[in-house]
Amino acid sequence: YNQSMNTVLFQECVRFNRLVFVLHSTLGVLKKAIKGEVVMSGELEGVFNAIQDNKIPPLWMKKSYPSLKGLGGYVDDLIKRLGFLQKWFDDGVPATFWLPGFFFPQAFLTGVMQNHARKQGLEIDKLDWDFEVVPHIKPEEANDPPDSGTVVYGLYLQGAGFDNERKVVVESKPKEDFQPFPAMFLKPCFGTEAPWLSNPEATYMCPVYRTTDRRGILMTTGHSTNYVMPWYIPIDNSHRSQHWVKRGTAMFCSLPY
C-alpha cells in the first residue's frame, strides 16, 4: 500500500509481456508460413511486408506503445525498455527513472504522486508538481532516491537549448534539432504552493510528448496516447515565455530514429 511503484512495475510488466507475446507468436507463425507449412493470412502478409520495408507491423502496433521509429530502431528501443524493467525487478526501485522506458508514463507519475500523498496523509487531487532541473545528477551513478518525488531522465528538447550552468532555456545551437535534456527532479507539492505560480514569467510551460508526433487520442482513462504533462522550466530573462511558444519548444520521450 505504501509503495505504489510495485503496482506500476506489475502493470508495466503485463503490458510488455503482451507485446512480446505478440512478437514471438507472429514471427513463429510467419516462419512456418514462409516455409509453406501454414496458410499465409492477410495479417501475416502485412507483417512480412512491413519487415521487408523496415517498418513496424500494424499487428504489433495494436499492442505496442507509440513509436515513429523504423523496425530496427524499434527493436533496439524495446530491448532497452525490457532491460530497464528487468533491472528494476532484480535490484529493486531505482534511484532515478528512465521516463521514456515506460509503456504508460502517466501511470508512473500518478504512482509517484500517490506515494507522496499516502506518506504525508494528503489528498492527491490537491497536489501538483514542483520542477527542478538537476544537471549535476548522473543517472547511471545515482544510488540514493529522494525522500519524496522522483528524478527522471532521458528526454529530448526541441526548439531550444538548455544552459546547464545557469539552468535556463536558451537558444538552440545551429543545426541541432534535438538536444538531450538533463535530469529533472519532480517533487509533489500543494497546487497553491508550486514555485512556478509565484513567477510565471520566469518559466516556460513546456509540453512533454511520448513521440514527436505532437498529437494523440484521448483514452478512456482521461489521458492522451501521446501527451504526457507540462514541465515548467526556467527561462533566460532576455525572452518571455511567448518566445518559446512561437519556437514550438517541446520535450519528447522518443525520437523517430
Rosetta blueprint (number, residue, H / E / L):
1 Y L
2 N L
3 Q L
4 S H
5 M H
6 N H
7 T H
8 V H
9 L H
10 F H
11 Q H
12 E H
13 C H
14 V H
15 R H
16 F H
17 N H
18 R H
19 L H
20 V H
21 F H
22 V H
23 L H
24 H H
25 S H
26 T H
27 L H
28 G H
29 V H
30 L H
31 K H
32 K H
33 A H
34 I H
35 K H
36 G L
37 E L
38 V L
39 V L
40 M L
41 S L
42 G H
43 E H
44 L H
45 E H
46 G H
47 V H
48 F H
49 N H
50 A H
51 I H
52 Q H
53 D L
54 N L
55 K L
56 I L
57 P L
58 P H
59 L H
60 W H
61 M H
62 K L
63 K L
64 S L
65 Y L
66 P L
67 S L
68 L L
69 K L
70 G L
71 L H
72 G H
73 G H
74 Y H
75 V H
76 D H
77 D H
78 L H
79 I H
80 K H
81 R H
82 L H
83 G H
84 F H
85 L H
86 Q H
87 K H
88 W H
89 F H
90 D H
91 D H
92 G L
93 V L
94 P L
95 A L
96 T L
97 F E
98 W E
99 L H
100 P H
101 G H
102 F L
103 F L
104 F L
105 P H
106 Q H
107 A H
108 F H
109 L H
110 T H
111 G H
112 V H
113 M H
114 Q H
115 N H
116 H H
117 A H
118 R H
119 K H
120 Q H
121 G L
122 L L
123 E L
124 I H
125 D H
126 K H
127 L E
128 D E
129 W E
130 D E
131 F E
132 E E
133 V E
134 V L
135 P L
136 H L
137 I L
138 K L
139 P L
140 E L
141 E L
142 A L
143 N L
144 D L
145 P L
146 P L
147 D L
148 S L
149 G L
150 T E
151 V E
152 V E
153 Y E
154 G L
155 L L
156 Y E
157 L E
158 Q E
159 G L
160 A L
161 G E
162 F E
163 D E
164 N L
165 E L
166 R L
167 K L
168 V E
169 V E
170 V E
171 E L
172 S L
173 K L
174 P L
175 K L
176 E L
177 D L
178 F E
179 Q E
180 P E
181 F L
182 P L
183 A L
184 M E
185 F E
186 L E
187 K E
188 P E
189 C E
190 F E
191 G H
192 T H
193 E H
194 A L
195 P H
196 W H
197 L H
198 S H
199 N L
200 P H
201 E H
202 A H
203 T E
204 Y E
205 M E
206 C E
207 P E
208 V E
209 Y E
210 R L
211 T L
212 T L
213 D L
214 R L
215 R L
216 G L
217 I L
218 L E
219 M L
220 T L
221 T L
222 G L
223 H L
224 S E
225 T L
226 N L
227 Y E
228 V E
229 M E
230 P E
231 W E
232 Y E
233 I E
234 P E
235 I E
236 D L
237 N L
238 S L
239 H L
240 R L
241 S H
242 Q H
243 H H
244 W H
245 V H
246 K H
247 R H
248 G L
249 T L
250 A E
251 M E
252 F E
253 C L
254 S L
255 L L
256 P L
257 Y L
